[in-house]
Amino acid sequence: MKSSRAIGIAQLLASGFFFGFLGLFGKQAYEKGVAPFEFLALRYLVAALMLGLYIAISTRAPKKIWLGKKHVVVGLLLGVLGYAVFSSFYFLALEKISASLTVILLYTYPVLVAIGGAVFFKEWIPRARIPAIPLAFLGMVLLVWRDLSLGQPIGILFGLSAAVFYSVYILLSSHWLKGVDPFISTFWIQLGAGLALVLIGYREPGRVVEVLQAAWPQVVLIALICSVLAMSLFLAGLLRVKNWEASVLSMAEPITGVALGLAFLGESLKLLQWAGVACVLFALVIVSIPSKARRV
C-alpha cells in the first residue's frame, strides 16, 4: 500500500512537472499569432491522435480503445466539462482581470477538492497534513503578488468558475475512472475537449492549416508533454492517492513554470516570490512524507 502511494506521488509530481511547460509553449505560440483557443483545440486533438496511435500499436488490438458506452461517454463529458469549460472560463478571466489574480483564483481548487472529497467521498485530511493546503495557497499568492491587480469584477466569477470545474473534474475522474487504463481514458478526455474547443476557437477550416504552419513545433510539444504525458500521469496517480493529495501535489506545475521562465524567458524573481516557491515546496513535502497512521 505504501509503495503504491509512493508511486502515485511520483506520478503526480511528474505530471505537475510536465504541465509546467504550458506557459513556455503557450507564450511561444502566442508570439506567432496563434490565439489561445486555437492553440488549446489543436493541443487536445493532436494529443488524442497521438494516444490513439500509441494504444493501437502497443496493444495490437485497436478495439481495446472502446471502453464501452458508459466509460466513453464519461471520458468525453470529462473532456468537455473538465477541460473545455475549465479552459474557457480561465481565458475569459484572463480577459477581465490580471493573470496573477486569475492564477490565485484557479489555485483555490485544492481547497474545493478537499471539501468535495470530505463531503462526497468521506476523504478526511489527517491533522498533520492540513497545513499543506493553506501553505501551498500562500505560496501561490506570494509568487504572483507583485503583478496583482483587480480589473473587471466579472473576471473574478470566471476565475472561480474555472477552479470549480477543475475541482469537479478531479473528483469525478477519481470516482468514475477507477480501474480504467489512464492512457485510454486520457484519449477520450482529450478528444472531448478538443472537439468542444474546435467549435469555440475556429470559424474557418483553413485557419487550422495556418496555425499548424505557424506553430507546429509548439502544438506537437504541448500535445505530447502537457497532454499525453501530464494528463496520463495525473490520472494514474489519482488512482493511488486521495483527491486532496493529488490537488496539492499537482502544484509542482507552477514551480516548474517558474523554473522554465528563469531558464528560457529571461524572467527573474524577487525575495517575496522566492518565499512563495519555498512555501509551495514545503507543502509538497508535507503531503509526500510517509505517515504511520492516515485517516481516510
C-alpha positions in Angstrom: 0.0 0.0 0.0 2.8 2.4 0.9 4.7 1.6 -2.3 1.5 2.2 -4.3 1.1 5.6 -2.7 4.8 6.4 -3.3 4.3 5.6 -7.0 1.2 7.8 -7.1 3.1 10.7 -5.5 5.9 10.3 -8.0 3.4 10.2 -10.9 1.6 13.3 -9.7 4.9 15.2 -9.2 6.0 14.2 -12.7 2.6 15.3 -14.0 2.9 18.7 -12.4 6.4 19.0 -13.9 5.2 18.3 -17.4 2.1 20.6 -17.0 4.7 23.3 -16.1 5.7 23.6 -19.7 2.3 25.0 -20.7 3.4 28.6 -20.2 6.6 28.2 -22.2 4.9 26.6 -25.2 1.9 28.9 -24.9 4.0 32.1 -25.0 5.9 30.8 -28.0 2.7 30.1 -29.9 1.1 33.4 -29.0 4.2 35.2 -30.3 3.5 33.6 -33.7 -0.1 35.0 -33.8 -1.9 31.9 -32.5 -5.0 32.7 -30.3 -5.4 30.8 -27.0 -8.5 28.8 -28.0 -6.9 27.9 -31.4 -3.8 26.6 -29.6 -5.8 24.6 -27.0 -8.1 23.0 -29.5 -5.2 21.6 -31.5 -3.3 20.7 -28.4 -6.1 18.3 -27.3 -6.9 16.9 -30.8 -3.2 16.2 -31.6 -2.8 14.6 -28.2 -5.9 12.4 -28.9 -4.4 11.3 -32.2 -1.0 10.5 -30.6 -2.7 8.4 -27.9 -5.0 6.7 -30.3 -2.0 5.6 -32.4 0.0 4.6 -29.4 -2.8 2.4 -28.0 -3.4 0.8 -31.4 0.3 0.0 -31.9 1.2 -1.0 -28.3 -1.8 -3.3 -27.7 -2.1 -4.6 -31.3 -5.8 -4.6 -30.6 -7.4 -1.2 -31.7 -10.8 -2.4 -30.3 -9.4 -2.0 -26.8 -9.8 1.7 -27.1 -13.5 1.2 -26.9 -14.2 1.0 -23.2 -18.0 0.5 -23.5 -20.6 3.1 -24.0 -20.7 4.2 -20.3 -16.9 4.9 -20.0 -16.7 6.5 -23.4 -19.4 8.9 -22.6 -17.8 9.6 -19.2 -14.5 10.4 -20.8 -16.0 12.7 -23.4 -18.0 14.5 -20.7 -14.9 14.9 -18.5 -13.1 16.4 -21.6 -15.9 18.9 -22.3 -16.8 19.8 -18.7 -13.4 19.3 -17.1 -11.1 20.8 -19.7 -13.1 22.7 -22.4 -15.3 24.5 -19.9 -12.5 25.0 -17.4 -10.2 26.4 -20.1 -12.9 28.7 -21.4 -13.6 30.2 -18.0 -9.8 30.5 -17.4 -9.2 32.5 -20.6 -12.4 34.6 -20.1 -11.0 35.5 -16.6 -7.7 36.5 -18.2 -9.5 39.0 -20.4 -11.2 40.7 -17.5 -8.6 40.6 -14.6 -4.9 40.3 -14.3 -3.1 37.0 -15.0 -1.9 36.9 -11.4 -5.4 37.2 -9.9 -6.6 34.6 -12.3 -3.9 32.2 -11.1 -4.8 32.8 -7.5 -8.4 32.1 -8.1 -7.7 29.0 -10.0 -5.5 27.6 -7.3 -8.3 27.7 -4.8 -9.1 24.3 -6.3 -7.1 22.3 -3.7 -9.5 23.7 -1.1 -12.5 22.9 -3.2 -11.3 19.4 -3.8 -10.6 18.8 -0.1 -14.1 19.9 0.8 -15.7 17.9 -2.0 -13.7 14.8 -1.1 -14.8 15.0 2.5 -18.4 15.7 1.7 -19.0 13.2 -1.1 -16.3 10.5 -0.6 -15.5 10.8 3.2 -11.8 11.6 2.5 -10.8 13.2 5.7 -7.4 15.0 5.8 -5.0 13.8 8.6 -4.5 16.6 11.0 -0.7 16.7 10.4 -1.3 17.3 6.7 -3.9 20.1 6.9 -1.3 22.9 6.8 -0.2 21.8 3.3 -3.3 23.4 1.7 -3.1 26.9 3.2 0.7 26.8 2.9 0.5 26.0 -0.8 -2.1 28.7 -1.4 0.0 31.2 0.4 3.0 30.3 -1.8 0.9 31.0 -4.9 -0.2 34.4 -3.5 3.4 35.3 -2.8 4.5 34.1 -6.3 2.1 36.5 -8.1 1.7 39.3 -5.6 3.8 41.9 -7.4 1.6 41.7 -10.5 -1.7 41.5 -8.7 -4.5 43.9 -9.9 -8.3 43.6 -9.9 -9.6 44.6 -13.3 -13.3 43.9 -14.0 -15.2 42.2 -11.2 -16.9 39.7 -13.6 -13.4 38.2 -14.1 -13.4 37.0 -10.5 -16.6 35.0 -11.2 -14.9 33.5 -14.3 -11.7 32.7 -12.3 -13.7 31.0 -9.5 -15.7 29.1 -12.1 -12.5 27.7 -13.6 -11.5 26.5 -10.2 -14.9 24.9 -9.6 -15.0 23.0 -12.9 -11.4 21.8 -12.5 -12.2 20.6 -9.0 -15.3 18.7 -10.3 -13.1 17.2 -13.0 -10.6 15.8 -10.4 -13.4 14.5 -8.1 -15.4 12.8 -10.9 -12.2 11.4 -12.5 -11.2 9.6 -9.3 -14.7 8.2 -8.9 -15.8 7.4 -12.5 -12.5 6.2 -13.9 -11.4 3.6 -11.3 -9.8 0.6 -12.9 -9.6 2.3 -16.4 -6.3 2.4 -18.2 -5.1 6.1 -17.8 -3.9 6.2 -21.4 -7.3 5.2 -22.8 -9.3 7.4 -20.5 -7.0 10.3 -21.4 -7.6 9.6 -25.1 -11.4 10.1 -24.7 -11.0 13.1 -22.4 -8.6 14.8 -24.9 -10.9 14.0 -27.8 -13.9 15.5 -26.0 -12.0 18.7 -25.0 -10.6 19.1 -28.5 -13.8 18.7 -30.3 -15.6 21.2 -28.0 -12.8 23.8 -28.3 -12.6 23.5 -32.1 -16.2 24.7 -32.1 -15.2 27.7 -30.0 -11.8 28.5 -31.5 -12.2 28.0 -35.2 -14.7 29.7 -37.6 -12.9 28.7 -40.8 -11.3 25.3 -41.5 -8.4 26.9 -43.4 -7.3 28.6 -40.1 -6.3 25.2 -38.8 -3.7 24.9 -41.6 -2.4 28.4 -40.9 -2.0 27.7 -37.2 -0.1 24.4 -37.9 2.2 26.2 -40.4 3.0 28.9 -37.9 3.4 26.9 -34.7 3.5 23.2 -35.4 6.5 22.5 -33.1 4.7 24.1 -30.2 1.5 22.2 -31.0 3.3 18.9 -31.1 5.3 19.6 -27.9 2.4 20.8 -25.9 0.3 17.8 -27.0 3.0 15.3 -26.1 4.4 16.8 -22.9 1.5 18.7 -21.4 -1.4 16.4 -22.5 -0.3 12.8 -23.3 2.3 12.6 -20.5 1.0 15.1 -18.0 -2.7 14.0 -18.1 -2.0 10.3 -18.2 0.3 10.5 -15.2 -2.2 12.6 -13.3 -5.0 10.1 -13.8 -2.6 7.2 -13.0 -1.5 9.0 -9.8 -5.1 9.8 -8.9 -5.8 6.1 -8.7 -3.2 5.7 -5.9 -3.7 8.8 -3.6 -6.6 10.8 -2.2 -8.2 13.6 -4.2 -6.9 16.4 -1.9 -3.3 14.9 -2.1 -3.4 14.9 -5.9 -4.6 18.5 -6.0 -1.8 19.7 -3.8 0.9 17.6 -5.5 -0.2 19.0 -8.9 1.1 22.4 -7.7 4.5 21.2 -8.8 3.2 22.8 -12.1 3.7 26.5 -11.1 7.1 25.7 -9.7 8.2 24.1 -13.0 6.7 27.1 -14.8 8.8 29.5 -12.7 12.0 27.5 -13.3 11.4 27.5 -17.0 10.7 31.2 -17.0 14.0 31.8 -15.3 15.9 29.5 -17.6 14.4 30.3 -21.0 12.3 33.5 -20.8 14.7 35.8 -19.0 12.4 36.2 -16.0 13.6 37.0 -12.5 12.2 36.6 -9.0 12.0 39.0 -6.1 12.6 37.9 -2.5 8.8 37.6 -1.9 8.5 35.2 -4.8 11.3 33.0 -3.6 9.4 32.8 -0.3 6.4 31.7 -2.3 8.4 29.0 -4.1 9.6 27.8 -0.7 6.1 27.6 0.7 4.8 25.5 -2.2 7.8 23.2 -2.0 7.3 22.8 1.8 3.6 21.9 1.1 4.6 19.2 -1.3 7.0 17.8 1.3 4.2 17.7 3.9 1.9 15.8 1.6 4.6 13.4 0.4 6.2 12.3 3.6 5.2 8.8 4.8 2.6 8.6 7.6 2.2 5.7 10.0 -1.5 6.4 10.6 -3.5 8.0 7.9 -7.2 8.9 8.3 -9.0 8.1 5.1 
